[in-house]
């Protein structure tokens, strides 16, 4: 299957899933025509395989009618000439940065939080020196190489995150105040294309008061409007639609989806049913995140990535204000080759809509572990 077959696939969906498709998505197939000058034809055929395909390009625009998110797909963009570098060259570059790395000796070279450090089996916390928010800290793995991790390690990182969130909540409560509702956020930026300024792998933690960050809140508001209009949980319907398209599947307690309107390449969502983000739940998300990242490393050459974990409020007051149906969710994207000098974000992505090279159906093929898949409803 390919994203270019979506219109036909949508028409063939069973009645219930077809109704979900019509509620949530619309797809447009566009033509992009050009005329090659004769001097270019041999070069284009060598680089892209076909002059006809370049002169008559097929573009698919997918729009999420609930959230307003969209993406433009043109598979020719994945064939643009880029310079390839070996895994050994990346390892050598990472090793260069080990010398003098402050994260290799965090208790000597990084600040601690006012309530101290939290230690896991494979990591330790540190306060962020230049904060995004009032509470902003790091999880620093003991492993220096940012792409060397396994499920036990990532589960430990996420469990330490849950402990840090609880510690922040207790610290804030000890200072008094009427509103003790805080909104947690966990992110993982790997290497320079993903916005990381330090080679040594690390995750970031923030907690913000009063309201969640704007993109999380926007998604929640869209899901609430969907529930008011259709009487169903948006995430439940979305997951069922993705399963029907063979872009969604279950692994254990987690549901995975290869997203049709990715913010950037190979976006995958990992969902757990709604509820409190307990240590066990975050540990499960961590293991699922690790599996996806490892499969993308093995199957698609992943070198740089962003992960974000959307979590409900830490205290109970805001739960009555529309968080009951919001799942614990991780989103991750591939940010491309570490050595590539061409940024993958431009004005289109910042101010208009996503421009995507990777096909969501190919992404599903990279990461789907068929021997462990079974059907599960969220």
Order of alpha helices (4+ residues) and beta strands (2+ residues): alpha-alpha-beta-alpha-alpha-beta-beta-alpha-alpha-beta-beta-alpha-beta-beta-alpha-alpha-beta-beta-beta-alpha-beta-beta-alpha-beta-alpha
